[in-house]
Amino acid sequence: KTIIMWKLTRDETNYGIPQRALRGHSHFVSDVVISSDGQFALSGSWDGTLRLWDLT
């Protein structure tokens, strides 16, 4: 239902820091692709919807 965007770190005790939550699907998110320029993400969910997210 929610996609979490992370800032990855090199810290051995942490994998990263959550930066942003993308909410909007009513069921599990099964796939996410990011545009080559990093400006958009497209997600697909078990609820049968696709969502286009502006990441800027």
PDB file of N, CA, C and O in Angstrom, chain B, residues numbered from 101:
ATOM      1  N   LYS B 101       0.810  -1.193   0.000  1.00  0.00           N
ATOM      2  CA  LYS B 101       0.000   0.000   0.000  1.00  0.00           C
ATOM      3  C   LYS B 101       0.854   1.257   0.000  1.00  0.00           C
ATOM      4  O   LYS B 101       0.426   2.310  -0.474  1.00  0.00           O
ATOM      5  N   THR B 102       2.059   1.142   0.532  1.00  0.00           N
ATOM      6  CA  THR B 102       2.944   2.292   0.642  1.00  0.00           C
ATOM      7  C   THR B 102       4.325   1.939   0.122  1.00  0.00           C
ATOM      8  O   THR B 102       4.837   0.851   0.385  1.00  0.00           O
ATOM      9  N   ILE B 103       4.923   2.854  -0.612  1.00  0.00           N
ATOM     10  CA  ILE B 103       6.294   2.709  -1.090  1.00  0.00           C
ATOM     11  C   ILE B 103       7.151   3.647  -0.249  1.00  0.00           C
ATOM     12  O   ILE B 103       6.833   4.829  -0.116  1.00  0.00           O
ATOM     13  N   ILE B 104       8.223   3.133   0.310  1.00  0.00           N
ATOM     14  CA  ILE B 104       9.137   3.953   1.095  1.00  0.00           C
ATOM     15  C   ILE B 104      10.395   4.196   0.267  1.00  0.00           C
ATOM     16  O   ILE B 104      11.017   3.249  -0.214  1.00  0.00           O
ATOM     17  N   MET B 105      10.766   5.454   0.102  1.00  0.00           N
ATOM     18  CA  MET B 105      12.016   5.804  -0.581  1.00  0.00           C
ATOM     19  C   MET B 105      13.092   5.980   0.484  1.00  0.00           C
ATOM     20  O   MET B 105      12.876   6.651   1.493  1.00  0.00           O
ATOM     21  N   TRP B 106      14.253   5.372   0.250  1.00  0.00           N
ATOM     22  CA  TRP B 106      15.334   5.364   1.226  1.00  0.00           C
ATOM     23  C   TRP B 106      16.566   6.086   0.698  1.00  0.00           C
ATOM     24  O   TRP B 106      16.862   6.037  -0.496  1.00  0.00           O
ATOM     25  N   LYS B 107      17.274   6.748   1.588  1.00  0.00           N
ATOM     26  CA  LYS B 107      18.619   7.246   1.296  1.00  0.00           C
ATOM     27  C   LYS B 107      19.564   6.194   1.859  1.00  0.00           C
ATOM     28  O   LYS B 107      19.639   6.005   3.073  1.00  0.00           O
ATOM     29  N   LEU B 108      20.282   5.514   0.980  1.00  0.00           N
ATOM     30  CA  LEU B 108      21.172   4.448   1.414  1.00  0.00           C
ATOM     31  C   LEU B 108      22.430   5.029   2.036  1.00  0.00           C
ATOM     32  O   LEU B 108      22.957   6.046   1.584  1.00  0.00           O
ATOM     33  N   THR B 109      22.904   4.357   3.091  1.00  0.00           N
ATOM     34  CA  THR B 109      24.108   4.802   3.787  1.00  0.00           C
ATOM     35  C   THR B 109      25.141   3.686   3.765  1.00  0.00           C
ATOM     36  O   THR B 109      24.833   2.542   3.433  1.00  0.00           O
ATOM     37  N   ARG B 110      26.339   4.028   4.114  1.00  0.00           N
ATOM     38  CA  ARG B 110      27.411   3.034   4.198  1.00  0.00           C
ATOM     39  C   ARG B 110      27.690   2.642   5.640  1.00  0.00           C
ATOM     40  O   ARG B 110      28.667   1.949   5.923  1.00  0.00           O
ATOM     41  N   ASP B 111      26.858   3.074   6.524  1.00  0.00           N
ATOM     42  CA  ASP B 111      27.003   2.771   7.943  1.00  0.00           C
ATOM     43  C   ASP B 111      26.731   1.292   8.182  1.00  0.00           C
ATOM     44  O   ASP B 111      25.750   0.755   7.667  1.00  0.00           O
ATOM     45  N   GLU B 112      27.579   0.633   8.951  1.00  0.00           N
ATOM     46  CA  GLU B 112      27.420  -0.802   9.197  1.00  0.00           C
ATOM     47  C   GLU B 112      26.241  -1.116  10.118  1.00  0.00           C
ATOM     48  O   GLU B 112      25.770  -2.253  10.149  1.00  0.00           O
ATOM     49  N   THR B 113      25.765  -0.137  10.858  1.00  0.00           N
ATOM     50  CA  THR B 113      24.650  -0.378  11.772  1.00  0.00           C
ATOM     51  C   THR B 113      23.303   0.001  11.176  1.00  0.00           C
ATOM     52  O   THR B 113      22.259  -0.349  11.728  1.00  0.00           O
ATOM     53  N   ASN B 114      23.318   0.708  10.062  1.00  0.00           N
ATOM     54  CA  ASN B 114      22.093   1.153   9.398  1.00  0.00           C
ATOM     55  C   ASN B 114      22.188   0.873   7.909  1.00  0.00           C
ATOM     56  O   ASN B 114      23.257   1.013   7.314  1.00  0.00           O
ATOM     57  N   TYR B 115      21.086   0.483   7.310  1.00  0.00           N
ATOM     58  CA  TYR B 115      21.059   0.293   5.861  1.00  0.00           C
ATOM     59  C   TYR B 115      20.704   1.578   5.136  1.00  0.00           C
ATOM     60  O   TYR B 115      21.033   1.748   3.962  1.00  0.00           O
ATOM     61  N   GLY B 116      20.037   2.472   5.829  1.00  0.00           N
ATOM     62  CA  GLY B 116      19.633   3.715   5.210  1.00  0.00           C
ATOM     63  C   GLY B 116      18.640   4.469   6.070  1.00  0.00           C
ATOM     64  O   GLY B 116      18.290   4.055   7.175  1.00  0.00           O
ATOM     65  N   ILE B 117      18.200   5.589   5.523  1.00  0.00           N
ATOM     66  CA  ILE B 117      17.267   6.461   6.232  1.00  0.00           C
ATOM     67  C   ILE B 117      16.046   6.667   5.347  1.00  0.00           C
ATOM     68  O   ILE B 117      16.191   7.080   4.196  1.00  0.00           O
ATOM     69  N   PRO B 118      14.836   6.389   5.856  1.00  0.00           N
ATOM     70  CA  PRO B 118      13.642   6.625   5.041  1.00  0.00           C
ATOM     71  C   PRO B 118      13.488   8.119   4.757  1.00  0.00           C
ATOM     72  O   PRO B 118      13.587   8.949   5.660  1.00  0.00           O
ATOM     73  N   GLN B 119      13.242   8.447   3.481  1.00  0.00           N
ATOM     74  CA  GLN B 119      13.162   9.844   3.067  1.00  0.00           C
ATOM     75  C   GLN B 119      11.746  10.294   2.728  1.00  0.00           C
ATOM     76  O   GLN B 119      11.380  11.446   2.963  1.00  0.00           O
ATOM     77  N   ARG B 120      10.952   9.380   2.174  1.00  0.00           N
ATOM     78  CA  ARG B 120       9.623   9.772   1.676  1.00  0.00           C
ATOM     79  C   ARG B 120       8.732   8.546   1.580  1.00  0.00           C
ATOM     80  O   ARG B 120       9.199   7.456   1.249  1.00  0.00           O
ATOM     81  N   ALA B 121       7.452   8.721   1.867  1.00  0.00           N
ATOM     82  CA  ALA B 121       6.467   7.648   1.726  1.00  0.00           C
ATOM     83  C   ALA B 121       5.492   8.022   0.614  1.00  0.00           C
ATOM     84  O   ALA B 121       4.946   9.126   0.589  1.00  0.00           O
ATOM     85  N   LEU B 122       5.286   7.083  -0.302  1.00  0.00           N
ATOM     86  CA  LEU B 122       4.330   7.274  -1.398  1.00  0.00           C
ATOM     87  C   LEU B 122       3.123   6.386  -1.106  1.00  0.00           C
ATOM     88  O   LEU B 122       3.202   5.164  -1.225  1.00  0.00           O
ATOM     89  N   ARG B 123       2.018   7.000  -0.727  1.00  0.00           N
ATOM     90  CA  ARG B 123       0.816   6.261  -0.343  1.00  0.00           C
ATOM     91  C   ARG B 123      -0.270   6.457  -1.394  1.00  0.00           C
ATOM     92  O   ARG B 123      -0.394   7.536  -1.973  1.00  0.00           O
ATOM     93  N   GLY B 124      -1.058   5.407  -1.638  1.00  0.00           N
ATOM     94  CA  GLY B 124      -2.153   5.586  -2.575  1.00  0.00           C
ATOM     95  C   GLY B 124      -2.773   4.303  -3.075  1.00  0.00           C
ATOM     96  O   GLY B 124      -3.924   4.309  -3.512  1.00  0.00           O
ATOM     97  N   HIS B 125      -2.042   3.200  -3.023  1.00  0.00           N
ATOM     98  CA  HIS B 125      -2.623   1.930  -3.449  1.00  0.00           C
ATOM     99  C   HIS B 125      -3.465   1.352  -2.310  1.00  0.00           C
ATOM    100  O   HIS B 125      -3.202   1.620  -1.138  1.00  0.00           O
ATOM    101  N   SER B 126      -4.470   0.564  -2.662  1.00  0.00           N
ATOM    102  CA  SER B 126      -5.325  -0.040  -1.635  1.00  0.00           C
ATOM    103  C   SER B 126      -4.969  -1.504  -1.376  1.00  0.00           C
ATOM    104  O   SER B 126      -5.635  -2.171  -0.584  1.00  0.00           O
ATOM    105  N   HIS B 127      -3.927  -2.009  -2.036  1.00  0.00           N
ATOM    106  CA  HIS B 127      -3.464  -3.384  -1.821  1.00  0.00           C
ATOM    107  C   HIS B 127      -1.949  -3.395  -1.970  1.00  0.00           C
ATOM    108  O   HIS B 127      -1.334  -2.347  -2.162  1.00  0.00           O
ATOM    109  N   PHE B 128      -1.346  -4.582  -1.882  1.00  0.00           N
ATOM    110  CA  PHE B 128       0.107  -4.707  -1.954  1.00  0.00           C
ATOM    111  C   PHE B 128       0.675  -4.112  -3.235  1.00  0.00           C
ATOM    112  O   PHE B 128       0.079  -4.255  -4.302  1.00  0.00           O
ATOM    113  N   VAL B 129       1.818  -3.448  -3.139  1.00  0.00           N
ATOM    114  CA  VAL B 129       2.561  -2.970  -4.308  1.00  0.00           C
ATOM    115  C   VAL B 129       3.448  -4.116  -4.767  1.00  0.00           C
ATOM    116  O   VAL B 129       4.230  -4.654  -3.983  1.00  0.00           O
ATOM    117  N   SER B 130       3.325  -4.492  -6.046  1.00  0.00           N
ATOM    118  CA  SER B 130       4.082  -5.641  -6.545  1.00  0.00           C
ATOM    119  C   SER B 130       5.280  -5.248  -7.399  1.00  0.00           C
ATOM    120  O   SER B 130       6.242  -6.010  -7.487  1.00  0.00           O
ATOM    121  N   ASP B 131       5.245  -4.080  -8.027  1.00  0.00           N
ATOM    122  CA  ASP B 131       6.330  -3.656  -8.913  1.00  0.00           C
ATOM    123  C   ASP B 131       6.517  -2.149  -8.863  1.00  0.00           C
ATOM    124  O   ASP B 131       5.562  -1.390  -8.698  1.00  0.00           O
ATOM    125  N   VAL B 132       7.769  -1.733  -9.008  1.00  0.00           N
ATOM    126  CA  VAL B 132       8.090  -0.307  -9.117  1.00  0.00           C
ATOM    127  C   VAL B 132       9.225  -0.165 -10.126  1.00  0.00           C
ATOM    128  O   VAL B 132      10.207  -0.905 -10.072  1.00  0.00           O
ATOM    129  N   VAL B 133       9.087   0.782 -11.040  1.00  0.00           N
ATOM    130  CA  VAL B 133      10.173   1.142 -11.955  1.00  0.00           C
ATOM    131  C   VAL B 133      10.398   2.647 -11.846  1.00  0.00           C
ATOM    132  O   VAL B 133       9.467   3.415 -11.604  1.00  0.00           O
ATOM    133  N   ILE B 134      11.651   3.049 -12.031  1.00  0.00           N
ATOM    134  CA  ILE B 134      12.018   4.462 -11.947  1.00  0.00           C
ATOM    135  C   ILE B 134      12.514   4.911 -13.310  1.00  0.00           C
ATOM    136  O   ILE B 134      13.266   4.192 -13.968  1.00  0.00           O
ATOM    137  N   SER B 135      12.099   6.094 -13.737  1.00  0.00           N
ATOM    138  CA  SER B 135      12.521   6.617 -15.039  1.00  0.00           C
ATOM    139  C   SER B 135      14.034   6.815 -15.054  1.00  0.00           C
ATOM    140  O   SER B 135      14.660   6.972 -14.005  1.00  0.00           O
ATOM    141  N   SER B 136      14.609   6.807 -16.245  1.00  0.00           N
ATOM    142  CA  SER B 136      16.067   6.908 -16.380  1.00  0.00           C
ATOM    143  C   SER B 136      16.620   8.226 -15.838  1.00  0.00           C
ATOM    144  O   SER B 136      17.784   8.290 -15.444  1.00  0.00           O
ATOM    145  N   ASP B 137      15.802   9.271 -15.812  1.00  0.00           N
ATOM    146  CA  ASP B 137      16.258  10.553 -15.268  1.00  0.00           C
ATOM    147  C   ASP B 137      15.957  10.697 -13.773  1.00  0.00           C
ATOM    148  O   ASP B 137      16.313  11.709 -13.168  1.00  0.00           O
ATOM    149  N   GLY B 138      15.308   9.697 -13.175  1.00  0.00           N
ATOM    150  CA  GLY B 138      15.026   9.705 -11.746  1.00  0.00           C
ATOM    151  C   GLY B 138      13.899  10.620 -11.323  1.00  0.00           C
ATOM    152  O   GLY B 138      13.699  10.829 -10.127  1.00  0.00           O
ATOM    153  N   GLN B 139      13.154  11.175 -12.271  1.00  0.00           N
ATOM    154  CA  GLN B 139      12.094  12.123 -11.927  1.00  0.00           C
ATOM    155  C   GLN B 139      10.760  11.459 -11.611  1.00  0.00           C
ATOM    156  O   GLN B 139       9.938  12.039 -10.901  1.00  0.00           O
ATOM    157  N   PHE B 140      10.531  10.251 -12.126  1.00  0.00           N
ATOM    158  CA  PHE B 140       9.240   9.593 -11.960  1.00  0.00           C
ATOM    159  C   PHE B 140       9.415   8.138 -11.542  1.00  0.00           C
ATOM    160  O   PHE B 140      10.425   7.501 -11.839  1.00  0.00           O
ATOM    161  N   ALA B 141       8.408   7.636 -10.848  1.00  0.00           N
ATOM    162  CA  ALA B 141       8.319   6.213 -10.539  1.00  0.00           C
ATOM    163  C   ALA B 141       6.926   5.752 -10.961  1.00  0.00           C
ATOM    164  O   ALA B 141       5.949   6.489 -10.828  1.00  0.00           O
ATOM    165  N   LEU B 142       6.850   4.540 -11.464  1.00  0.00           N
ATOM    166  CA  LEU B 142       5.572   3.925 -11.827  1.00  0.00           C
ATOM    167  C   LEU B 142       5.426   2.678 -10.982  1.00  0.00           C
ATOM    168  O   LEU B 142       6.306   1.816 -10.985  1.00  0.00           O
ATOM    169  N   SER B 143       4.321   2.573 -10.258  1.00  0.00           N
ATOM    170  CA  SER B 143       4.101   1.411  -9.400  1.00  0.00           C
ATOM    171  C   SER B 143       2.845   0.670  -9.826  1.00  0.00           C
ATOM    172  O   SER B 143       1.872   1.265 -10.290  1.00  0.00           O
ATOM    173  N   GLY B 144       2.892  -0.639  -9.657  1.00  0.00           N
ATOM    174  CA  GLY B 144       1.747  -1.495  -9.932  1.00  0.00           C
ATOM    175  C   GLY B 144       1.352  -2.228  -8.665  1.00  0.00           C
ATOM    176  O   GLY B 144       2.207  -2.638  -7.880  1.00  0.00           O
ATOM    177  N   SER B 145       0.064  -2.388  -8.470  1.00  0.00           N
ATOM    178  CA  SER B 145      -0.443  -2.974  -7.236  1.00  0.00           C
ATOM    179  C   SER B 145      -1.387  -4.127  -7.517  1.00  0.00           C
ATOM    180  O   SER B 145      -1.933  -4.257  -8.613  1.00  0.00           O
ATOM    181  N   TRP B 146      -1.569  -4.962  -6.499  1.00  0.00           N
ATOM    182  CA  TRP B 146      -2.529  -6.061  -6.578  1.00  0.00           C
ATOM    183  C   TRP B 146      -3.958  -5.538  -6.657  1.00  0.00           C
ATOM    184  O   TRP B 146      -4.873  -6.309  -6.947  1.00  0.00           O
ATOM    185  N   ASP B 147      -4.173  -4.247  -6.407  1.00  0.00           N
ATOM    186  CA  ASP B 147      -5.528  -3.693  -6.535  1.00  0.00           C
ATOM    187  C   ASP B 147      -5.882  -3.418  -8.001  1.00  0.00           C
ATOM    188  O   ASP B 147      -6.979  -2.943  -8.296  1.00  0.00           O
ATOM    189  N   GLY B 148      -4.943  -3.720  -8.928  1.00  0.00           N
ATOM    190  CA  GLY B 148      -5.200  -3.560 -10.354  1.00  0.00           C
ATOM    191  C   GLY B 148      -4.903  -2.170 -10.894  1.00  0.00           C
ATOM    192  O   GLY B 148      -5.264  -1.858 -12.028  1.00  0.00           O
ATOM    193  N   THR B 149      -4.249  -1.331 -10.096  1.00  0.00           N
ATOM    194  CA  THR B 149      -3.968   0.032 -10.535  1.00  0.00           C
ATOM    195  C   THR B 149      -2.480   0.240 -10.780  1.00  0.00           C
ATOM    196  O   THR B 149      -1.630  -0.457 -10.227  1.00  0.00           O
ATOM    197  N   LEU B 150      -2.195   1.226 -11.630  1.00  0.00           N
ATOM    198  CA  LEU B 150      -0.852   1.757 -11.827  1.00  0.00           C
ATOM    199  C   LEU B 150      -0.870   3.191 -11.333  1.00  0.00           C
ATOM    200  O   LEU B 150      -1.852   3.908 -11.526  1.00  0.00           O
ATOM    201  N   ARG B 151       0.209   3.608 -10.698  1.00  0.00           N
ATOM    202  CA  ARG B 151       0.308   5.001 -10.248  1.00  0.00           C
ATOM    203  C   ARG B 151       1.636   5.568 -10.722  1.00  0.00           C
ATOM    204  O   ARG B 151       2.683   4.931 -10.609  1.00  0.00           O
ATOM    205  N   LEU B 152       1.565   6.785 -11.256  1.00  0.00           N
ATOM    206  CA  LEU B 152       2.758   7.504 -11.678  1.00  0.00           C
ATOM    207  C   LEU B 152       3.067   8.549 -10.612  1.00  0.00           C
ATOM    208  O   LEU B 152       2.227   9.392 -10.296  1.00  0.00           O
ATOM    209  N   TRP B 153       4.274   8.488 -10.062  1.00  0.00           N
ATOM    210  CA  TRP B 153       4.681   9.362  -8.964  1.00  0.00           C
ATOM    211  C   TRP B 153       5.723  10.360  -9.453  1.00  0.00           C
ATOM    212  O   TRP B 153       6.669   9.981 -10.144  1.00  0.00           O
ATOM    213  N   ASP B 154       5.557  11.618  -9.101  1.00  0.00           N
ATOM    214  CA  ASP B 154       6.557  12.652  -9.381  1.00  0.00           C
ATOM    215  C   ASP B 154       7.533  12.656  -8.206  1.00  0.00           C
ATOM    216  O   ASP B 154       7.134  12.946  -7.078  1.00  0.00           O
ATOM    217  N   LEU B 155       8.783  12.345  -8.447  1.00  0.00           N
ATOM    218  CA  LEU B 155       9.772  12.227  -7.380  1.00  0.00           C
ATOM    219  C   LEU B 155      10.558  13.511  -7.141  1.00  0.00           C
ATOM    220  O   LEU B 155      11.423  13.556  -6.267  1.00  0.00           O
ATOM    221  N   THR B 156      10.262  14.553  -7.912  1.00  0.00           N
ATOM    222  CA  THR B 156      11.019  15.805  -7.755  1.00  0.00           C
ATOM    223  C   THR B 156      10.446  16.665  -6.657  1.00  0.00           C
ATOM    224  O   THR B 156      10.960  17.752  -6.392  1.00  0.00           O
TER     225      THR B 156
END
